[in-house]
Amino acid sequence: MTDSEIPPAPESGALDTEDLLVDPRLLEILVCPLGKGPLEYDRERRELVSRQAGLAYPIRDGVPIMLIDEARRLDEPDPGQGEPAA
């Protein structure tokens, strides 16, 4: 492989992890570890959502964290989205 075949490295800060998308092929094979049902990708919240189990699994640095203990219950607010201060 020559230097001309190596793609240039992104500039520092050029790749924001928030812009990373979940590969649709990954969504086809991943299932909720609790309910074994399908997952939906919520890009805004960066979560994989299991409606069947009522859980949302976080995505950190482009990696789905498929641990039940790390999941947010759908009936609870997002962390940091609590009641506004009076």
N, C-alpha and C positions, 0 to 999 in steps of 0.2 A: 504494500500500500504506500503510495506516495503522499507527500504533504498536500498535494492538490486534491486528494480524495478524502482527506479528513475534514469534516465539517467544522467550521469555526465554533469555538465555545461561546455561549451567550455571555454578553457583558454582565458585569456584576449587577444584580438587581433586575436584569432584563426579564427573567422568568419568575413570575409571581405564582406561588403555589395556589393562590385563589383561582388562577386562570386554568389550572389543570382540570381536564375533564376525565370522568370515569369511562374507561373503554367499554363500549356497549357489549363486547364479547364477554367481558368480566361479569356484567350484570346478568348475562344469560346463564352463567354457571354458579354464581353466588346465591345462596339462600339464607334466610334468617336462621341462626343457630338454635333459636328457641322453637319457633313454629314451623321451621323447614319450608316456609312459603317464599314467594317471590319478593324482590326488593325493588323499590323505586328510587331513582336518583333525584335528590333535591339539591340543585346546584347553588341556590341562594344560601342555604344553610350548611352546605357541604356535608350532607348526610345521606346515608342509605336508609330508606324508610320501609319498615315492615308493618303494613296496615293490619295484617292478620294478628301479629303479636303486640301491636301498639307500641313499637319501639323504633327509635331512630339511632343508627350507628354512625359515629363521627368518621370523617375522612380527614386524616392529618398528613400533610406533606404528600398528598396524592395516594395515601395508603388507607384502605378501609379498615377500621378497627372493629373487628367482628366479635367483640367480647360483650356478653350480656351485661356484665358489671359496668362497662363503659357506655352503654346505651342510655339514651334519654327516653323517658316515657312520653308518648305523644300527648298525654293529658296534662303534662307539666310544661311550664314556660321554658324557653331556651335559657341557658345560663347567661346571666348578665342582662336579661330582659325582664327583671322583676318589676314590682310596683314602682312608679316614680316617687321620688322623695316629696313629702308634703311641705 
